[in-house]
Amino acid sequence: MYKHVLVYLTEDASHDAVIELINEEAFGPGRFTRAAARIREQGPHDRSLSFICADNGETIASVRMTPVLAGSVKGHLLGPLAVRPSHKNLGIGRELVRIAVEAAKRRGSEAVILVGDPPYYGPLGFEKVAYNALTFPGPVDPNRVLVVPIAADTHARLKGTIAWADASVPVVSDTGDDDEDLPLTAIAV
Ligand SMILES: CC(C)(COP(=O)(O)OP(=O)(O)OC[C@H]1O[C@@H](n2cnc3c(N)ncnc32)[C@H](O)[C@@H]1OP(=O)(O)O)[C@@H](O)C(=O)NCCC(=O)NCCS
């Protein structure tokens, strides 16, 4: 009988080719037209918050995290999340989400945002973003825009556009309160 030996690792460049295959298999060619993909085209994902799962040394699942500014929230967009069909329903998807969200919290991220199925992500701590509060660079179903709010006032500040953002660059605030302009790296715990 096949014995799974699952290991979760931080992504590095050596995983790029297999992650491409996993995402192709899961989402097909249409994956590049999705609104979330349009954000990911704007800049690189953060490898240090992105993870793979390997079974007996073979990479079989991946989750990526991309730094974004959503309204005035400095957060991360989670996705793509994909598990090879041979390894579905083993809890791997849930574990990758859990690891990525915990890593984002440790980094000082204010929110983890995604476009996905509420029945899957709800039990993992994701809540619906207020209807149409965020404008994506393409059409999305507003009922599928979800967030793990990390900062206390996240929901109130998730209003406006969502776009890739260099997490090391301070947000220009119009409040005049300099403390709110700290770069992500400076508020990491
Ligand atoms: C969705 C996906 C990542 C789940 O990964 P996984 O490792 O198989 O999931 P887990 O083992 O953690 O969880 C399995 C549970 O989630 C449920 N589930 C899977 N996909 C779901 C969905 N889209 N909506 C609701 N529930 C879902 C399963 O029915 C199963 O339920 P059970 O525990 O009650 O039996 C995987 O099926 C996949 O790669 N799908 C194709 C790509 C995709 O849709 N990615 C998500 C984009 S939002």
PDBQT file of the ligand as one rigid body, heavy atoms in Angstrom, charges set to zero:
ROOT
HETATM    1  C1  LIG A 201      -9.943  23.057  -3.845  1.00  0.00    +0.000 C 
HETATM    2  C2  LIG A 201      -8.719  22.234  -3.533  1.00  0.00    +0.000 C 
HETATM    3  C3  LIG A 201      -7.507  23.150  -3.365  1.00  0.00    +0.000 C 
HETATM    4  C4  LIG A 201      -8.968  21.496  -2.224  1.00  0.00    +0.000 C 
HETATM    5  O1  LIG A 201      -7.785  20.823  -1.852  1.00  0.00    +0.000 OA
HETATM    6  P1  LIG A 201      -7.843  19.437  -1.043  1.00  0.00    +0.000 P 
HETATM    7  O2  LIG A 201      -6.497  19.181  -0.494  1.00  0.00    +0.000 OA
HETATM    8  O3  LIG A 201      -8.450  18.382  -1.886  1.00  0.00    +0.000 OA
HETATM    9  O4  LIG A 201      -8.885  19.829   0.104  1.00  0.00    +0.000 OA
HETATM   10  P2  LIG A 201      -8.883  19.336   1.612  1.00  0.00    +0.000 P 
HETATM   11  O5  LIG A 201      -8.478  17.897   1.678  1.00  0.00    +0.000 OA
HETATM   12  O6  LIG A 201      -8.150  20.306   2.448  1.00  0.00    +0.000 OA
HETATM   13  O7  LIG A 201     -10.424  19.482   1.946  1.00  0.00    +0.000 OA
HETATM   14  C5  LIG A 201     -11.312  18.570   1.386  1.00  0.00    +0.000 C 
HETATM   15  C6  LIG A 201     -12.720  19.010   1.734  1.00  0.00    +0.000 C 
HETATM   16  O8  LIG A 201     -13.002  20.239   1.048  1.00  0.00    +0.000 OA
HETATM   17  C7  LIG A 201     -14.149  20.045   0.252  1.00  0.00    +0.000 C 
HETATM   18  N1  LIG A 201     -14.015  20.890  -0.913  1.00  0.00    +0.000 N 
HETATM   19  C8  LIG A 201     -13.108  20.797  -1.913  1.00  0.00    +0.000 A 
HETATM   20  N2  LIG A 201     -13.313  21.755  -2.821  1.00  0.00    +0.000 NA
HETATM   21  C9  LIG A 201     -14.358  22.488  -2.369  1.00  0.00    +0.000 A 
HETATM   22  C10 LIG A 201     -15.052  23.611  -2.875  1.00  0.00    +0.000 A 
HETATM   23  N3  LIG A 201     -14.698  24.189  -4.013  1.00  0.00    +0.000 N 
HETATM   24  N4  LIG A 201     -16.089  24.083  -2.147  1.00  0.00    +0.000 NA
HETATM   25  C11 LIG A 201     -16.456  23.509  -0.988  1.00  0.00    +0.000 A 
HETATM   26  N5  LIG A 201     -15.849  22.434  -0.470  1.00  0.00    +0.000 NA
HETATM   27  C12 LIG A 201     -14.807  21.933  -1.161  1.00  0.00    +0.000 A 
HETATM   28  C13 LIG A 201     -14.141  18.561  -0.072  1.00  0.00    +0.000 C 
HETATM   29  O9  LIG A 201     -15.434  18.130  -0.446  1.00  0.00    +0.000 OA
HETATM   30  C14 LIG A 201     -13.715  17.963   1.252  1.00  0.00    +0.000 C 
HETATM   31  O10 LIG A 201     -14.790  17.995   2.155  1.00  0.00    +0.000 OA
HETATM   32  P3  LIG A 201     -14.855  16.936   3.388  1.00  0.00    +0.000 P 
HETATM   33  O11 LIG A 201     -13.637  17.201   4.253  1.00  0.00    +0.000 OA
HETATM   34  O12 LIG A 201     -16.141  17.286   4.057  1.00  0.00    +0.000 OA
HETATM   35  O13 LIG A 201     -14.822  15.598   2.752  1.00  0.00    +0.000 OA
HETATM   36  C15 LIG A 201      -8.419  21.168  -4.618  1.00  0.00    +0.000 C 
HETATM   37  O14 LIG A 201      -9.583  20.402  -4.807  1.00  0.00    +0.000 OA
HETATM   38  C16 LIG A 201      -8.011  21.752  -5.963  1.00  0.00    +0.000 C 
HETATM   39  O15 LIG A 201      -6.827  21.910  -6.233  1.00  0.00    +0.000 OA
HETATM   40  N6  LIG A 201      -8.997  22.071  -6.805  1.00  0.00    +0.000 N 
HETATM   41  C17 LIG A 201      -8.730  22.629  -8.117  1.00  0.00    +0.000 C 
HETATM   42  C18 LIG A 201      -8.239  24.055  -8.007  1.00  0.00    +0.000 C 
HETATM   43  C19 LIG A 201      -9.153  24.933  -7.170  1.00  0.00    +0.000 C 
HETATM   44  O16 LIG A 201     -10.370  24.925  -7.328  1.00  0.00    +0.000 OA
HETATM   45  N7  LIG A 201      -8.524  25.709  -6.262  1.00  0.00    +0.000 N 
HETATM   46  C20 LIG A 201      -9.221  26.588  -5.375  1.00  0.00    +0.000 C 
HETATM   47  C21 LIG A 201      -9.465  27.886  -6.047  1.00  0.00    +0.000 C 
HETATM   48  S1  LIG A 201     -10.550  28.900  -5.101  1.00  0.00    +0.000 SA
ENDROOT
TORSDOF 0
